[in-house]
């Protein structure tokens, strides 16, 4: 898996140095940083900007590119022992997913399930989450309906974000809880909505259809964490 950009590169260098396979530098960095890179990766190559752009698929690499170990999703059974799960039902926009992962990490979510899709561009999510994806257990599960049925069987209460739901400020959340966020266009799938224990919503001061899903997820996670 290729990652690029100075902030992401340095975060992985500091927190997960064993993940590096190869490093590509298109700009000269200071000797102290270069020595740190060499200590964790034996393959460090200088490349011209054309090669760097090709490796980064045209992205803003800032001179720092690396090939790292592929991201490892956790097994679904491993997250059943958690208390606070966030499920992304059918979300595909990697910018929204990355932003949600950052908020989830900041506000104490135990694990995230990306469901209702078969695959996802996780290289992009690593970037848009500013590496927060490495800090949380993340599971990929193809069927949201099958997944929530399993969670119900082990004692989770299911809450879903829906514009017609109860005001989140008036909701008392159970200890073992799942919050489900629907896709950008469709929202939560109808059959999933029917399985929810409670629908929740964010009441707004000014009339508007809805918040962006990543903004809504941040507000919901904050209110669960901080009241």
C-alpha positions as CSV (number, residue, x, y, z in Angstrom):
1,X,0.0,0.0,0.0
2,X,1.3,3.4,-1.0
3,X,1.0,6.4,1.4
4,X,2.2,10.0,0.8
5,X,2.2,13.4,2.3
6,X,4.6,14.7,5.0
7,X,2.1,14.7,7.9
8,X,0.9,11.1,7.2
9,X,4.5,9.9,6.6
10,X,5.8,11.3,9.8
11,X,2.8,10.0,11.8
12,X,3.5,6.4,10.6
13,X,7.2,6.9,11.1
14,X,6.6,7.8,14.7
15,X,3.8,5.4,15.6
16,X,4.2,2.4,13.3
17,X,7.8,2.3,12.0
18,X,7.7,-1.4,11.5
19,X,5.2,-1.0,8.7
20,X,7.6,0.6,6.2
21,X,8.7,-1.5,3.3
22,X,10.2,1.1,0.9
23,X,10.6,4.9,1.2
24,X,10.8,7.3,-1.8
25,X,12.0,10.8,-1.2
26,X,11.8,13.5,-4.0
27,X,13.1,16.3,-1.8
28,X,16.1,16.5,0.5
29,X,15.2,16.3,4.2
30,X,17.3,17.2,7.1
31,X,19.9,14.7,8.3
32,X,18.2,13.9,11.6
33,X,15.0,12.9,9.9
34,X,16.8,11.0,7.2
35,X,18.7,9.0,9.8
36,X,15.4,8.2,11.5
37,X,14.0,6.9,8.3
38,X,17.1,4.8,7.6
39,X,16.8,3.2,11.0
40,X,13.4,1.8,10.3
41,X,13.7,1.1,6.5
42,X,16.7,-0.3,4.7
43,X,15.2,0.7,1.3
44,X,15.3,4.5,0.9
45,X,15.4,5.8,-2.7
46,X,15.7,9.3,-4.1
47,X,13.3,9.8,-7.0
48,X,12.6,12.6,-9.4
49,X,9.3,14.5,-9.3
50,X,7.9,12.6,-12.3
51,X,8.4,9.2,-10.5
52,X,7.1,10.7,-7.3
53,X,3.9,11.9,-9.0
54,X,3.4,8.5,-10.6
55,X,3.8,6.7,-7.2
56,X,1.3,9.2,-5.6
57,X,-1.1,9.0,-8.5
58,X,-0.8,12.7,-8.9
59,X,-1.5,13.5,-5.2
60,X,0.2,16.1,-3.1
61,X,3.1,14.0,-1.8
62,X,5.3,16.9,-0.5
63,X,8.3,14.8,-1.3
64,X,7.5,11.9,1.1
65,X,6.2,8.6,-0.3
66,X,6.3,5.1,1.2
67,X,5.2,1.6,0.5
68,X,3.9,0.2,3.7
69,X,2.2,-3.0,4.8
70,X,-1.4,-3.4,3.7
71,X,-4.0,-2.4,6.2
72,X,-5.4,-5.2,8.2
73,X,-9.1,-5.2,9.0
74,X,-10.1,-6.8,12.3
75,X,-12.3,-9.9,12.4
76,X,-16.0,-9.1,13.2
77,X,-16.0,-11.4,16.3
78,X,-13.2,-9.4,17.8
79,X,-15.3,-6.2,18.1
80,X,-18.3,-7.9,19.7
81,X,-16.7,-7.3,23.1
82,X,-16.8,-3.6,22.6
83,X,-19.3,-1.1,24.1
84,X,-19.6,1.6,21.4
85,X,-19.6,0.7,17.7
86,X,-20.1,3.0,14.8
87,X,-21.5,1.4,11.6
88,X,-21.2,3.0,8.2
89,X,-24.0,1.5,6.1
90,X,-23.2,1.8,2.4
91,X,-20.9,4.8,2.7
92,X,-18.5,5.1,-0.2
93,X,-17.1,8.6,-0.2
94,X,-13.6,8.2,1.2
95,X,-13.4,11.8,2.3
96,X,-16.5,11.4,4.5
97,X,-15.3,8.0,5.8
98,X,-11.9,9.5,6.7
99,X,-13.5,12.4,8.5
100,X,-15.8,10.1,10.4
101,X,-12.9,7.9,11.5
102,X,-11.1,11.0,12.9
103,X,-14.2,12.0,14.9
104,X,-14.9,8.4,16.1
105,X,-11.4,8.2,17.4
106,X,-11.6,11.6,19.1
107,X,-14.9,10.9,20.8
108,X,-14.2,7.4,22.1
109,X,-15.8,5.0,19.6
110,X,-14.4,1.5,20.2
111,X,-14.5,0.2,16.7
112,X,-16.0,1.0,13.2
113,X,-17.8,-1.3,10.8
114,X,-17.8,-0.4,7.1
115,X,-20.7,-2.4,5.8
116,X,-23.0,-2.7,2.8
117,X,-20.2,-2.6,0.3
118,X,-17.8,-5.2,-1.0
119,X,-14.5,-3.2,-1.1
120,X,-13.1,0.2,-0.4
121,X,-10.1,2.2,-1.4
122,X,-8.3,2.1,1.9
123,X,-5.2,3.9,0.7
124,X,-7.4,7.0,0.3
125,X,-9.1,6.5,3.7
126,X,-5.7,6.3,5.4
127,X,-4.9,9.8,3.9
128,X,-8.3,11.4,4.6
129,X,-8.4,10.1,8.2
130,X,-4.9,11.6,8.8
131,X,-3.8,8.1,9.9
132,X,-6.6,7.8,12.5
133,X,-7.6,4.6,10.7
134,X,-4.6,3.0,12.3
135,X,-5.8,3.9,15.8
136,X,-9.2,2.2,15.7
137,X,-10.2,-1.4,15.0
138,X,-12.0,-1.3,11.6
139,X,-14.0,-4.2,10.2
140,X,-15.3,-4.6,6.7
141,X,-18.7,-6.5,6.6
142,X,-20.6,-7.0,3.3
143,X,-24.2,-7.2,4.7
144,X,-25.3,-4.6,7.2
145,X,-28.5,-6.6,7.9
146,X,-26.7,-9.8,8.8
147,X,-24.2,-7.9,10.9
148,X,-26.8,-6.0,13.1
149,X,-28.7,-9.2,13.6
150,X,-25.5,-10.7,15.1
151,X,-25.0,-7.7,17.3
152,X,-28.5,-7.8,18.6
153,X,-27.9,-11.4,19.7
154,X,-25.0,-10.3,21.9
155,X,-26.8,-7.5,23.6
156,X,-26.2,-4.4,21.6
157,X,-28.9,-1.7,21.3
158,X,-29.2,-0.3,17.8
159,X,-29.5,3.4,17.1
160,X,-29.7,4.9,13.7
161,X,-29.3,8.4,12.4
162,X,-32.5,9.5,10.7
163,X,-34.0,13.0,10.2
164,X,-37.3,11.8,11.6
165,X,-35.8,10.3,14.8
166,X,-35.9,11.5,18.4
167,X,-33.7,14.4,19.4
168,X,-30.4,13.0,20.4
169,X,-30.3,15.4,23.4
170,X,-33.3,13.5,24.9
171,X,-31.9,10.0,24.3
172,X,-30.4,7.9,27.1
173,X,-27.9,5.5,25.4
174,X,-27.4,2.0,26.7
175,X,-23.9,0.9,27.6
176,X,-23.6,-1.5,24.7
177,X,-24.6,0.6,21.7
178,X,-24.3,0.7,17.9
179,X,-24.8,3.9,16.0
180,X,-25.6,3.4,12.3
181,X,-24.9,6.2,9.8
182,X,-26.4,5.8,6.3
183,X,-25.0,6.5,2.9
184,X,-24.7,10.0,1.5
185,X,-27.6,9.7,-0.9
186,X,-29.8,6.9,0.3
187,X,-29.4,7.0,4.1
188,X,-29.8,3.9,6.1
189,X,-31.3,1.0,4.1
190,X,-35.0,0.5,4.7
191,X,-34.6,-3.1,6.0
192,X,-32.0,-1.9,8.4
193,X,-34.2,0.9,9.6
194,X,-36.8,-1.6,10.5
195,X,-34.4,-3.4,12.8
196,X,-33.4,-0.4,14.8
197,X,-34.3,0.0,18.5
198,X,-34.4,3.8,18.2
199,X,-34.0,6.4,15.5
200,X,-32.0,9.5,16.5
201,X,-31.7,12.9,14.9
202,X,-29.9,16.2,15.4
203,X,-32.4,19.1,15.9
204,X,-31.2,22.2,14.2
205,X,-31.8,25.9,15.0
206,X,-32.4,26.8,11.4
207,X,-34.4,24.8,8.9
208,X,-32.2,22.7,6.6
209,X,-32.6,19.2,5.1
210,X,-29.7,17.5,6.8
211,X,-26.1,17.8,7.7
212,X,-23.3,16.1,5.8
213,X,-22.9,12.6,7.1
214,X,-19.4,13.2,8.5
215,X,-20.6,16.3,10.3
216,X,-23.6,14.5,11.7
217,X,-21.4,11.6,12.9
218,X,-19.2,14.0,14.7
219,X,-22.1,15.7,16.5
220,X,-23.7,12.4,17.5
221,X,-20.4,10.9,18.8
222,X,-19.7,14.1,20.7
223,X,-23.1,14.1,22.4
224,X,-22.8,10.4,23.3
225,X,-19.4,11.1,24.8
226,X,-20.0,14.4,26.5
227,X,-23.8,14.7,26.8
